[in-house]
Amino acid sequence: MTVSLEQLSGALDSAFIAHTAAGAIALTLVEAAELPRRGLPAQFRTPMTLIFSGPPTPVLYDDHYVLDHPVLGRHQWFMSPISSLASLPGNGAPSGQRYQVVFA
């Protein structure tokens, strides 16, 4: 099943369960946005990015992960770490990790 930006926007601030070698880990979808098309032919979907926040440990590395969501179902996406929430200056957020999924 291909998910749309509309569906993902409806899932903002909800938990996805990532199945990892360390066990099941809850990740919260914090951002879903379209990226510029930059001349992409009309028959291709508009590129999209998803940003998830997760616990400080374990850190998930670049890999394909199976993610379950109660409404959107099960998906396998390639996810990459993009930052530690603790490393962002003056953000006042609790420590944790951020991850990105890109649909190009």
Residue pairs with C-beta under 8 A, 6 or more apart in sequence:
1 72
1 73
1 75
2 45
3 72
3 75
5 32
5 33
5 34
5 46
5 48
7 72
8 29
8 32
8 48
8 50
8 72
9 32
10 71
11 29
11 32
11 69
11 71
11 72
12 29
12 30
12 31
12 32
13 28
13 29
13 30
14 28
14 29
14 69
14 70
14 71
15 26
15 27
15 28
15 69
16 26
16 27
16 28
16 29
16 52
16 67
16 68
16 69
17 24
17 25
17 26
17 27
17 67
17 68
17 69
18 24
18 25
18 26
18 27
18 54
18 60
18 65
18 66
18 67
18 79
19 65
19 66
19 67
19 68
20 58
20 60
20 65
22 58
25 54
25 55
25 58
25 60
26 54
26 55
27 52
27 53
27 54
27 67
27 99
28 52
28 53
28 54
29 50
29 51
29 52
30 51
30 52
30 53
30 98
31 49
31 50
31 51
32 48
32 49
32 50
32 51
33 48
33 49
34 46
34 47
34 48
35 46
35 47
35 48
35 49
35 102
35 104
36 47
37 46
37 47
40 46
40 47
45 103
47 102
47 103
47 104
48 102
48 103
49 100
49 101
49 102
49 103
50 77
50 100
50 101
50 102
50 103
51 82
51 98
51 99
51 100
52 79
52 98
52 99
52 100
52 101
53 85
53 96
53 97
53 98
53 99
54 60
54 96
54 97
54 98
54 99
55 96
55 97
56 84
56 85
56 86
56 95
56 96
56 97
59 81
59 97
60 79
60 81
60 97
60 99
61 81
62 78
62 79
62 80
62 81
63 78
63 79
64 76
64 77
64 78
64 79
65 76
65 77
65 78
65 79
66 74
66 75
66 76
67 74
67 75
67 76
67 77
68 74
69 75
77 101
78 101
78 102
79 99
79 100
79 101
80 99
80 100
81 97
81 98
81 99
82 98
82 99
82 100
83 97
83 98
84 95
84 96
84 97
84 98
85 91
85 93
85 94
85 95
85 96
85 97
85 98
86 95
86 96
